Structure formats: C-alpha cells, structure tokens
Amino acid sequence: MTSPRTAFLTAPLLMGAYGVLRIIDGLDGSRGPGVAWSAGHLCFLGGLVFFVQGFGMMRAWVGRNRLATVGLWTGTAGAVAVAVQFLIDLVVGFLSADHGAMQELFARIQAIPGVLPVFYDYGPLLFFVGQLILVAQLAVRRILKPWAPVLVLIDTTLPLADKDLIPLGAALLLVSFAPLYRRRAATHQPIGTSLAA
C-alpha cells in the first residue's frame, strides 16, 4: 500500500516536474514533440495515480461520509478525464514529426464530438473540485491547517492565469499537504488524533 508520505509528496512533486519540463519545452518557442514534451506528460500521469490514492486516504481520514465519497468520486472522474487528455497529448507527440503536424492531429482529434468538453474543457475541472471538497473537510476536522483549502484553490486557479505557474502551484500543494505526509502510521491512526510535528 502507498504510504501517505509517498502519495502526498510524490503527487505534487510530479506535477511540479511536469510544469518545469513544460517551461523547458517552450524555450524554443513551441511545445512538443520531443523528450521534454513526453517526459513532462508522463510525470503528470504518474502524479495522477498518487493523487487518486491520496483522495482515498483523505476520504478515510474524514470518516467516509457522504460528502467525502462525493469528493473522492468527483476527483477520480476528473483525474480520468485529465489522464485521457494527457494520453492523447502523448500519442500526438509520438505520431508527429514537428509542432505543425501536432496541431493538425490535435485539430482532427478534438473535432470528434464530446472530446473537447469531456477531456479538455469541463471534465478535468472535476479533479480540482473533488480535491477541494476533500481538503476542506480535512481542514474542518483540523487534520489540515485552516488555510489549506485556500492554497489548493490558488493552485487550481494559477494555470488559468499562466500555465508557467504550475510549479508554484505544486509548491503550494506541498505546503498544504505537509500535515498529511508528516502523519505517523496514518492508516492506523483514529480520526481526530493529533499529527506529528
């Protein structure tokens, strides 16, 4: 089983790695195809696995109530949508000789009915909504700091302003999740017990 330290450290770190690789990939004026494009997307896909595992632990820590269950499944559905988007991006990168070819292939794929709203526009938002629901409940139970939901919300909105801010958002998540990856024997601790300093 993944430990809390693994899940809550690795998920933001992999997201941050994606953000850094994305910046590096754009230094030549375009993004993809190439090693940075593929490596960055693989980092984020790996991070999603740890995020979903973390969602399950968050739900357990708040008592598996109805709202926590909604948060878990909403976040997981969003993670699936993001994963499909990133898998599409990876395949397009592998099949394209240059950035222009990528754009043409993206246009053909995104013209398929349902692809844009489900996997690009709205579906991925569920990931952030579910995460915020779970983090807010942990803050109410004082397992997370009261300001943790605010940092998670900022992390959610930063890419809307500028995707180059993704590494900053990842750093905010690391700060928000600190009590979770410091938690001793978290899977065996009763809900509401104190956290390790």
Rosetta blueprint (number, residue, H / E / L):
1 M L
2 T L
3 S L
4 P H
5 R H
6 T H
7 A H
8 F H
9 L H
10 T H
11 A H
12 P H
13 L H
14 L H
15 M H
16 G H
17 A H
18 Y H
19 G H
20 V H
21 L H
22 R H
23 I H
24 I H
25 D H
26 G H
27 L H
28 D H
29 G L
30 S L
31 R L
32 G L
33 P L
34 G L
35 V H
36 A H
37 W H
38 S H
39 A H
40 G H
41 H H
42 L H
43 C H
44 F H
45 L H
46 G H
47 G H
48 L H
49 V H
50 F H
51 F H
52 V H
53 Q H
54 G H
55 F H
56 G H
57 M H
58 M H
59 R H
60 A H
61 W H
62 V L
63 G L
64 R L
65 N L
66 R H
67 L H
68 A H
69 T H
70 V H
71 G H
72 L H
73 W H
74 T H
75 G H
76 T H
77 A H
78 G H
79 A H
80 V H
81 A H
82 V H
83 A H
84 V H
85 Q H
86 F H
87 L H
88 I H
89 D H
90 L H
91 V H
92 V H
93 G H
94 F H
95 L H
96 S L
97 A L
98 D L
99 H H
100 G H
101 A H
102 M H
103 Q H
104 E H
105 L H
106 F H
107 A H
108 R H
109 I H
110 Q H
111 A L
112 I L
113 P L
114 G L
115 V H
116 L H
117 P H
118 V H
119 F H
120 Y H
121 D H
122 Y L
123 G L
124 P L
125 L H
126 L H
127 F H
128 F H
129 V H
130 G H
131 Q H
132 L H
133 I H
134 L H
135 V H
136 A H
137 Q H
138 L H
139 A H
140 V H
141 R L
142 R L
143 I L
144 L L
145 K L
146 P L
147 W L
148 A H
149 P H
150 V H
151 L H
152 V H
153 L H
154 I H
155 D H
156 T H
157 T H
158 L H
159 P H
160 L H
161 A H
162 D L
163 K H
164 D H
165 L H
166 I H
167 P H
168 L H
169 G H
170 A H
171 A H
172 L H
173 L H
174 L H
175 V H
176 S H
177 F L
178 A H
179 P H
180 L H
181 Y H
182 R L
183 R L
184 R L
185 A L
186 A H
187 T H
188 H H
189 Q L
190 P L
191 I L
192 G L
193 T L
194 S L
195 L L
196 A L
197 A L
